[in-house]
Amino acid sequence: MENIILTQFTIGEEFALHEFELEYKETKTDNNGVDYDYYRYIGDLNSIEIKHIVLAYNCDVLRGVFCFS
């Protein structure tokens, strides 16, 4: 596994910061009954090693970042 530092995303930031660079994928509910909306980031990627990024939001607040290479 490779460590990648993404400076354009911060856990806790608002959905509106990247609203026009996101493509909705799906909503999932975790074991505690919390809904997360998953979006694929379609904006400019700073790293060529990353194929795509998925962001997880709860109540329009960023809760997770997933990178796929």
C-alpha angles and dihedrals in degrees: 000000000000125000113233124185114210112192097179095070130060125184108245097030121132125265090235092071091071101017096125094045096057134091116200114238109169148312120246132185119221126217091273094056095255116143119223124192113213121210131182112228108233097175126104113303115216093204124063091202091069118081096187143343128220120201123202118210131187116190089347092303120118110246104164145014122205122190125199124193 
